[in-house]
Amino acid sequence: MIDLRRPQTKKGQKLTDEPGSPSGPSQAETTSLAASGRLDRRFEVWEAAILAVATLLTAWSAFQATKWSGVQADNYSVAAGTRAEAVKAEADGDSQVNIDVEVFLAWLAAFHAEAMADPDASRDASGVYQPDPTTLSGFLHDRFRDELLPAFDAWIAEKPILNPESSATPFDRPEYRVAKLEEAAALDAQADQYVARAREANQRGDNYVLVAVLFASVMLFAGIGSKMDTLRARVVLFTSAVVVLGASLVLVVFMPKTF
């Protein structure tokens, strides 16, 4: 019997596809899929490169932030030590000033007593004081500190006894200088410089932390982009990663570094 359900063909003739039977992808679809695959592979390569660069630069930024934190701590430590030295020098200087004041007041009292007893005994004809080692004022004068003597001599040269416009005391003269007080002022200035350096190092460390955050955002964009199914979303995230990476890289190149 002849099977009516299948079309009859001659020997060697191939059957055509029946209507509604499944067929393979067309040539256009095959070309599109191949192009999409190549595009995905290119994205994967560039995304991997971006992730690698961002990872390295994040580690570098963290390293620099840590180093600058160390610089900050070192400068604050040196500033504290310098400030302590300044306080000690200032205390020594104040003690020396107190000694000068006490000795000068004692000399003034002795000179006044001697002048009351003999007005011409302690000064020459020009009215300038002439110390006499045999008197109390002369004894005290010989024990003036070296830093007081130039100011005292300049004050005496003004003839304060006869000249009402003279300086009130030797301590008002520019010649009176206490080395310890000057040392304290210099140490204070140095401490201020160390504090300024510490603050600058702190700011630089904060800047590197900010750059590390930017590099982390680059890794975030690249990582999320690799999971996107649509070309538009992937391009947007990839572009964002490249832009942020470029800007952050420029910052890192020009930022100060320490080792």
C-alpha positions as CSV (number, residue, x, y, z in Angstrom):
1,M,0.0,0.0,0.0
2,I,1.1,3.6,-0.6
3,D,1.4,5.8,2.5
4,L,-0.5,8.9,1.7
5,R,0.8,10.8,4.7
6,R,4.3,11.4,3.2
7,P,4.9,13.0,-0.2
8,Q,6.3,10.6,-2.8
9,T,9.7,11.5,-4.2
10,K,11.8,10.1,-6.8
11,K,14.9,8.1,-6.0
12,G,17.7,10.5,-4.9
13,Q,15.4,13.5,-4.5
14,K,15.6,15.4,-1.1
15,L,12.6,16.4,0.8
16,T,12.0,20.0,1.4
17,D,11.2,21.3,4.9
18,E,7.7,20.8,5.9
19,P,5.7,23.9,6.8
20,G,6.1,24.8,10.4
21,S,9.2,22.7,11.0
22,P,12.1,24.4,12.9
23,S,14.9,25.9,10.9
24,G,18.5,27.0,11.9
25,P,19.6,30.7,12.4
26,S,19.7,32.8,9.3
27,Q,23.0,34.2,8.0
28,A,22.3,37.7,9.3
29,E,21.6,36.4,12.8
30,T,24.7,34.3,12.8
31,T,26.8,37.4,11.7
32,S,25.1,39.5,14.5
33,L,25.9,36.9,17.1
34,A,29.5,36.6,16.0
35,A,29.9,40.4,16.1
36,S,28.3,40.5,19.6
37,G,30.7,37.9,20.8
38,R,33.7,39.8,19.5
39,L,32.4,43.0,21.2
40,D,31.9,41.2,24.5
41,R,35.5,39.8,24.4
42,R,36.8,43.3,23.7
43,F,34.9,44.7,26.6
44,E,36.1,42.0,28.8
45,V,39.7,42.6,27.9
46,W,39.4,46.4,28.5
47,E,37.4,46.0,31.7
48,A,40.1,43.6,33.0
49,A,42.8,46.1,32.1
50,I,40.9,48.9,33.9
51,L,40.3,46.7,37.0
52,A,44.0,45.8,37.1
53,V,45.1,49.4,36.8
54,A,42.6,50.7,39.3
55,T,43.5,48.0,41.8
56,L,47.2,48.9,41.6
57,L,46.6,52.6,41.9
58,T,44.2,52.0,44.8
59,A,47.0,50.1,46.6
60,W,49.5,52.9,45.7
61,S,47.1,55.6,47.1
62,A,46.6,53.6,50.3
63,F,50.4,53.3,50.6
64,Q,50.9,57.0,50.2
65,A,48.1,57.9,52.6
66,T,49.8,55.7,55.2
67,K,53.2,57.2,54.6
68,W,51.9,60.8,54.8
69,S,50.1,59.8,58.1
70,G,53.6,58.8,59.3
71,V,55.1,62.1,58.2
72,Q,52.3,63.9,60.1
73,A,52.9,61.9,63.3
74,D,56.7,62.5,63.1
75,N,56.3,66.2,62.6
76,Y,53.8,66.5,65.5
77,S,56.2,64.5,67.7
78,V,59.1,66.8,66.8
79,A,56.9,69.9,67.3
80,A,56.0,68.7,70.8
81,G,59.6,68.1,71.7
82,T,60.7,71.5,70.3
83,R,57.9,73.2,72.1
84,A,59.0,71.6,75.4
85,E,62.6,72.9,74.7
86,A,61.1,76.3,74.1
87,V,59.2,76.3,77.4
88,K,62.4,75.3,79.2
89,A,64.5,78.0,77.5
90,E,61.8,80.5,78.2
91,A,61.7,79.5,81.9
92,D,65.5,79.9,82.1
93,G,65.3,83.2,80.3
94,D,62.7,84.5,82.7
95,S,64.8,83.4,85.7
96,Q,67.8,85.3,84.2
97,V,65.6,88.4,83.7
98,N,64.4,88.2,87.3
99,I,68.0,87.9,88.5
100,D,69.0,91.0,86.4
101,V,66.1,93.0,87.8
102,E,66.8,92.0,91.4
103,V,70.5,92.9,91.1
104,F,69.7,96.1,89.4
105,L,67.3,97.1,92.1
106,A,69.8,96.3,94.7
107,W,72.4,98.4,92.8
108,L,69.9,101.3,92.6
109,A,69.2,101.2,96.3
110,A,73.0,101.0,97.0
111,F,73.7,103.9,94.6
112,H,71.0,106.0,96.1
113,A,72.3,105.5,99.6
114,E,75.8,106.3,98.5
115,A,74.7,109.4,96.6
116,M,72.8,110.6,99.7
117,A,75.9,110.1,101.8
118,D,78.4,111.7,99.3
119,P,76.8,113.1,96.1
120,D,80.2,113.3,94.2
121,A,81.6,110.0,95.3
122,S,80.0,107.7,92.7
123,R,80.2,109.9,89.6
124,D,82.8,112.0,87.8
125,A,82.6,115.6,86.8
126,S,80.5,114.8,83.8
127,G,77.9,113.1,85.9
128,V,78.6,109.6,84.5
129,Y,78.6,106.8,87.1
130,Q,82.0,105.3,87.9
131,P,81.8,102.0,89.7
132,D,84.0,101.7,92.8
133,P,84.7,98.1,93.9
134,T,85.0,99.2,97.5
135,T,81.4,100.3,97.5
136,L,78.3,98.2,97.5
137,S,77.1,99.6,94.2
138,G,80.5,98.9,92.7
139,F,80.4,95.3,94.1
140,L,77.0,94.7,92.6
141,H,78.0,96.3,89.3
142,D,80.9,93.9,89.0
143,R,78.4,91.0,89.3
144,F,76.0,92.1,86.6
145,R,75.5,89.4,84.0
146,D,77.2,89.8,80.7
147,E,73.8,90.4,79.0
148,L,72.9,93.2,81.4
149,L,76.2,95.1,81.2
150,P,75.8,96.5,77.6
151,A,72.3,97.8,78.4
152,F,73.4,99.2,81.7
153,D,76.4,101.0,80.1
154,A,74.1,102.4,77.4
155,W,71.6,103.5,80.0
156,I,74.4,105.2,82.1
157,A,75.7,107.0,79.0
158,E,72.3,108.7,78.8
159,K,73.0,110.2,82.2
160,P,69.6,109.2,83.7
161,I,70.3,111.1,86.9
162,L,70.5,114.4,85.0
163,N,68.5,113.6,81.8
164,P,64.8,113.2,82.4
165,E,64.4,112.0,78.8
166,S,66.6,109.0,79.3
167,S,65.3,105.4,79.3
168,A,63.6,104.5,82.6
169,T,65.7,101.4,83.2
170,P,68.4,99.4,81.3
171,F,65.7,96.9,80.4
172,D,64.1,99.4,78.1
173,R,67.3,99.7,76.0
174,P,67.6,97.6,72.8
175,E,71.0,96.4,74.0
176,Y,69.3,94.3,76.7
177,R,68.9,90.9,75.1
178,V,68.5,87.6,76.8
179,A,69.9,84.7,74.8
180,K,67.6,82.2,76.4
181,L,64.5,84.2,75.5
182,E,65.7,84.5,72.0
183,E,66.3,80.8,71.9
184,A,62.8,80.1,73.2
185,A,61.3,82.4,70.4
186,A,63.4,80.6,67.8
187,L,62.3,77.2,69.1
188,D,58.7,78.3,69.1
189,A,59.0,79.3,65.5
190,Q,60.5,75.9,64.6
191,A,57.7,74.2,66.4
192,D,55.2,76.2,64.4
193,Q,56.9,75.1,61.2
194,Y,56.7,71.4,62.3
195,V,53.0,71.8,63.1
196,A,52.4,73.4,59.7
197,R,54.2,70.5,58.0
198,A,52.2,68.0,60.0
199,R,48.9,69.7,58.9
200,E,50.2,69.7,55.3
201,A,51.0,66.0,55.5
202,N,47.6,65.3,57.0
203,Q,45.9,67.1,54.1
204,R,48.0,65.1,51.6
205,G,47.1,61.9,53.3
206,D,43.4,62.8,53.1
207,N,43.8,63.6,49.4
208,Y,45.3,60.2,48.7
209,V,42.4,58.6,50.6
210,L,40.0,60.5,48.3
211,V,41.9,59.3,45.3
212,A,41.7,55.7,46.6
213,V,37.9,56.2,46.8
214,L,37.8,57.3,43.2
215,F,39.8,54.3,42.1
216,A,37.4,52.1,44.0
217,S,34.5,53.7,42.1
218,V,36.4,52.8,38.9
219,M,36.4,49.2,39.9
220,L,32.8,49.4,40.8
221,F,31.8,50.8,37.4
222,A,33.9,48.2,35.5
223,G,32.7,45.3,37.7
224,I,29.0,46.2,37.3
225,G,29.5,46.9,33.6
226,S,30.8,43.4,33.0
227,K,27.5,42.0,34.3
228,M,25.2,44.1,32.1
229,D,23.3,42.4,29.3
230,T,22.5,45.5,27.2
231,L,25.2,47.2,25.1
232,R,24.0,50.7,26.1
233,A,24.4,50.1,29.9
234,R,27.7,48.5,29.4
235,V,29.0,51.4,27.3
236,V,27.8,53.9,29.8
237,L,29.5,52.2,32.8
238,F,32.7,51.5,30.8
239,T,32.9,55.2,29.8
240,S,32.3,56.3,33.3
241,A,35.1,54.0,34.5
242,V,37.5,55.4,31.9
243,V,36.7,59.0,32.7
244,V,37.1,58.6,36.5
245,L,40.2,56.6,36.0
246,G,41.8,59.2,33.7
247,A,41.0,62.1,36.1
248,S,42.2,60.2,39.1
249,L,45.4,59.2,37.3
250,V,46.2,62.8,36.5
251,L,45.7,63.7,40.2
252,V,48.1,60.9,41.3
253,V,50.8,62.0,38.8
254,F,50.9,65.6,40.1
255,M,50.3,64.9,43.8
256,P,53.4,65.0,46.1
257,K,54.8,61.6,47.1
258,T,56.9,60.3,50.0
259,F,58.8,57.1,50.5
